Amino acid sequence: MKWLVVGAGSAGCVVARRLVDAGHEVTLVEAGPALRPQSVPAAISGDDSFAALDEPGRTHRGLMARRTRRSNPAPYLRGRGEGGSGAVNSMVGLRGDRRLYESWGWSDADSCFERVLVPTERAIPNEVGRITRLFLDAEPRAELAPLTRRGGQRVTAAEAYLWPVLNRLTTVPDALVDRVDFDQSGAAVGVLLADGTRLDADAVVVCAGAIHTPAILLRSGLAESGVGDGLCDHPAAALTLQLKDPAGARGLTTSGLADLDPVQLLPVDHLGASNSPDLAVLLVALMRPSPGSGTVRLAADDPSVHPVVELDLLGDDTDVSRLCDGVESALELLGSPGFERAVDEVYIDDAGTTAHTLDGRAAISEWLRWRGADYVHASSSMAGALEAHGRVRAHEHLLVADASALPAIPNVNTNLPTMMLAERFVRQWVESDA
Ligand SMILES: Cc1cc2nc3c(=O)[nH]c(=O)nc-3n(C[C@H](O)[C@H](O)[C@H](O)COP(=O)(O)OP(=O)(O)OC[C@H]3O[C@@H](n4cnc5c(N)ncnc54)[C@H](O)[C@@H]3O)c2cc1C
């Protein structure tokens, strides 16, 4: 059978590889550049994820999202090119809560996790940045995070899944998919690229991520309810730390975290070369938010125009209250002697407003409703439009298997759960002959 996979990100690489393993003919089409064994940019394999984000062509520049109903749209990061967001992300690699997966009907979550080929390892002590070290000392629940690396180098899904089979599939990098092509019965028969090229297939799997998968399907004329609805991210709050002494060389951006269920605290040791070396962040993220109510809509019927993204975070008072608890814990931690010695000031925005203004829960809640941040974990924007295992309702041979298909946002960082989903769906397609 001839399959066409759209998007070579974390999920698309899993899908392409497993279809090749099952003996299918596969074409993998990706909007951004290739990522090949001999030419991985040092910024991608290295420690500094801000450098990876700065690598030319590796993000969907110009994409914006509004976080809360009160905030203005601001840039929203998504990876681009083979490896997708997993080639530019912060490498935290967590599997998530078995009970949550069971509640989704994923009784096979363990075996899906075991099939994921992207490895994880924890940072060695001399790689851990100063703020993370202080954090590990001050917060009893803090630990070194598993990172999607091997031997200190980032491992993307492109490396783990695609590289071993590059001679057994067709890759088409630098090719923007405009829309899916259907026959008269509504069955998918291929895709149309932005340059007008038509690529035929017996089945199309859209893995363009939680923002671009619904955009492609909306351009394809899918007006069914659920396409681009239910978008979710982990609502977050960023406390920016002005350090007394600038950090040394910019090494690992993140290497530790604390699970304070329902919030996660994540220290970010530096903010990359385009920011001052005396800045760090303590991020507070709500990992069990209420169901997503965000949307992805088309701004124009033109694949080169970014969609309109409304994350609609923190519309729920319970979410605000739980994130507020997390911010209080983080501020308490920053008041501990180690942090007091290292941190000059804590800012809550880039206009120089300090955390001293957060005097009480009412002030924190108000700040969150205006300045609530995201965790770049876009999820679930197709969940309402899909049948079991990513089948698109009313369209034969059209499937979705990426973060957009997650039934809800997982309670951990979304990269490994997205690959688990892809492993799960593709196994079912192969076993049932799609
Ligand atoms: C900056 C950043 C930091 C993150 N940090 C972490 C972390 O530390 N840990 C973690 O677990 N998660 C993290 N995430 C989230 C995680 O990386 C994503 O959840 C995961 O990669 C999603 O996989 P995906 O396959 O759904 O989408 P992606 O990996 O984003 O892949 C989608 C692919 O589709 C391509 N595409 C889009 N539109 C088209 C089109 N029209 N035609 C052709 N191709 C197209 C894109 O270019 C991209 O390559 C982070 C994300 C970002 C952006």
The ligand as a MOL file (V3000), in Angstrom:
LIG
                    3D

  0  0  0     0  0            999 V3000
M  V30 BEGIN CTAB
M  V30 COUNTS 53 58 0 0 0
M  V30 BEGIN ATOM
M  V30 1 C 10.2990 25.2110 21.8770 0
M  V30 2 C 9.6480 23.9280 22.3010 0
M  V30 3 C 10.0660 23.3040 23.4750 0
M  V30 4 C 9.4720 22.1060 23.8820 0
M  V30 5 N 10.0050 21.4310 24.9490 0
M  V30 6 C 9.5480 20.1840 25.2010 0
M  V30 7 C 10.2170 19.3540 26.1510 0
M  V30 8 O 11.2360 19.7230 26.7340 0
M  V30 9 N 9.7010 18.1210 26.3930 0
M  V30 10 C 8.5670 17.6750 25.7570 0
M  V30 11 O 8.1310 16.5580 26.0580 0
M  V30 12 N 7.9380 18.4300 24.8490 0
M  V30 13 C 8.4330 19.6410 24.5240 0
M  V30 14 N 7.8530 20.3690 23.5280 0
M  V30 15 C 6.6620 19.8090 22.8420 0
M  V30 16 C 7.0000 18.6190 21.9300 0
M  V30 17 O 8.2110 18.8390 21.2470 0
M  V30 18 C 5.8280 18.4330 20.9810 0
M  V30 19 O 4.6710 18.1370 21.7500 0
M  V30 20 C 6.0250 17.3070 19.9680 0
M  V30 21 O 7.2160 17.4800 19.2480 0
M  V30 22 C 4.8330 17.3080 19.0180 0
M  V30 23 O 5.0470 16.3780 17.9920 0
M  V30 24 P 4.1760 16.4530 16.6680 0
M  V30 25 O 4.6690 15.3570 15.7860 0
M  V30 26 O 2.7410 16.5300 17.0090 0
M  V30 27 O 4.5300 17.8750 16.0080 0
M  V30 28 P 5.9350 18.4340 15.5290 0
M  V30 29 O 7.0690 17.7030 16.1570 0
M  V30 30 O 5.8560 19.9050 15.7280 0
M  V30 31 O 5.9650 18.0790 13.9730 0
M  V30 32 C 5.1000 18.6290 13.0210 0
M  V30 33 C 5.8560 18.7020 11.6990 0
M  V30 34 O 4.9310 18.9850 10.6560 0
M  V30 35 C 5.5240 19.9300 9.7810 0
M  V30 36 N 4.4770 20.6540 9.0640 0
M  V30 37 C 3.6230 21.5790 9.5760 0
M  V30 38 N 2.8210 22.0420 8.5900 0
M  V30 39 C 3.1860 21.4030 7.4560 0
M  V30 40 C 2.7310 21.4750 6.1210 0
M  V30 41 N 1.7220 22.2850 5.7590 0
M  V30 42 N 3.3480 20.7040 5.1800 0
M  V30 43 C 4.3640 19.8600 5.5400 0
M  V30 44 N 4.8250 19.7590 6.8170 0
M  V30 45 C 4.2380 20.5190 7.7560 0
M  V30 46 C 6.3120 20.8220 10.7010 0
M  V30 47 O 7.2660 21.5760 9.9820 0
M  V30 48 C 6.8880 19.8390 11.6950 0
M  V30 49 O 8.1420 19.3370 11.2830 0
M  V30 50 C 8.4020 21.5660 23.1200 0
M  V30 51 C 7.9630 22.2030 21.9570 0
M  V30 52 C 8.5900 23.3670 21.5360 0
M  V30 53 C 8.1200 24.0210 20.2660 0
M  V30 END ATOM
M  V30 BEGIN BOND
M  V30 1 1 1 2
M  V30 2 1 2 3
M  V30 3 2 2 52
M  V30 4 2 3 4
M  V30 5 1 4 5
M  V30 6 1 4 50
M  V30 7 2 5 6
M  V30 8 1 6 7
M  V30 9 1 6 13
M  V30 10 2 7 8
M  V30 11 1 7 9
M  V30 12 1 9 10
M  V30 13 2 10 11
M  V30 14 1 10 12
M  V30 15 2 12 13
M  V30 16 1 13 14
M  V30 17 1 14 15
M  V30 18 1 14 50
M  V30 19 1 15 16
M  V30 20 1 16 17
M  V30 21 1 16 18
M  V30 22 1 18 19
M  V30 23 1 18 20
M  V30 24 1 20 21
M  V30 25 1 20 22
M  V30 26 1 22 23
M  V30 27 1 23 24
M  V30 28 2 24 25
M  V30 29 1 24 26
M  V30 30 1 24 27
M  V30 31 1 27 28
M  V30 32 2 28 29
M  V30 33 1 28 30
M  V30 34 1 28 31
M  V30 35 1 31 32
M  V30 36 1 32 33
M  V30 37 1 33 34
M  V30 38 1 33 48
M  V30 39 1 34 35
M  V30 40 1 35 36
M  V30 41 1 35 46
M  V30 42 1 36 37
M  V30 43 1 36 45
M  V30 44 2 37 38
M  V30 45 1 38 39
M  V30 46 1 39 40
M  V30 47 2 39 45
M  V30 48 1 40 41
M  V30 49 2 40 42
M  V30 50 1 42 43
M  V30 51 2 43 44
M  V30 52 1 44 45
M  V30 53 1 46 47
M  V30 54 1 46 48
M  V30 55 1 48 49
M  V30 56 2 50 51
M  V30 57 1 51 52
M  V30 58 1 52 53
M  V30 END BOND
M  V30 END CTAB
M  END
